[in-house]
């Protein structure tokens, strides 16, 4: 991971909130899973993305 990416992500977290960024990541994971199922018939990878989405959903952020 480069410093440029870290700085960009930090800026996004500062502009929004950590909770908002995590919610967006969760949605991205769900969309990725749906895309893998719909367009690639890749159920195994889709399940991994869904698992990631569920794990992100479990993170409780009050920052």
C-alpha positions in Angstrom: 0.0 0.0 0.0 1.5 3.3 -1.0 1.5 6.5 1.0 -0.7 8.1 -1.7 -3.4 5.6 -1.2 -3.2 5.9 2.6 -3.5 9.7 2.3 -6.5 9.4 0.0 -8.3 7.0 2.2 -7.5 9.1 5.3 -9.0 12.1 3.5 -12.1 10.2 2.6 -12.6 9.1 6.2 -12.1 12.6 7.4 -14.6 14.0 4.9 -17.2 11.4 5.8 -16.9 9.2 8.8 -15.3 5.8 9.4 -18.8 4.4 9.8 -19.8 5.8 6.4 -16.7 4.4 4.7 -17.4 0.9 6.2 -21.0 1.0 5.0 -19.9 1.9 1.5 -17.3 -1.0 1.6 -20.1 -3.3 2.7 -22.3 -2.3 -0.2 -19.4 -2.7 -2.6 -18.8 -6.2 -1.4 -22.5 -7.1 -1.9 -22.4 -5.6 -5.4 -19.2 -7.5 -6.2 -20.8 -10.7 -5.1 -23.9 -10.1 -7.2 -21.8 -9.3 -10.2 -19.8 -12.5 -9.8 -23.0 -14.5 -9.6 -24.8 -12.8 -12.5 -22.1 -12.3 -15.0 -19.4 -14.9 -14.2 -21.4 -17.7 -12.5 -18.7 -17.8 -9.8 -20.5 -18.8 -6.7 -17.3 -19.5 -4.7 -15.9 -16.0 -5.1 -19.3 -14.5 -4.6 -19.6 -16.3 -1.2 -16.2 -14.8 -0.2 -17.4 -11.3 -1.0 -20.6 -11.9 0.9 -18.6 -13.1 3.8 -16.5 -10.0 3.7 -19.7 -7.9 3.6 -21.1 -9.6 6.7 -17.8 -9.2 8.6 -17.8 -5.5 7.8 -21.4 -5.2 8.8 -20.5 -6.6 12.2 -18.0 -3.8 12.9 -19.6 -1.4 15.3 -18.0 2.1 15.0 -18.8 5.0 17.3 -16.0 7.3 16.1 
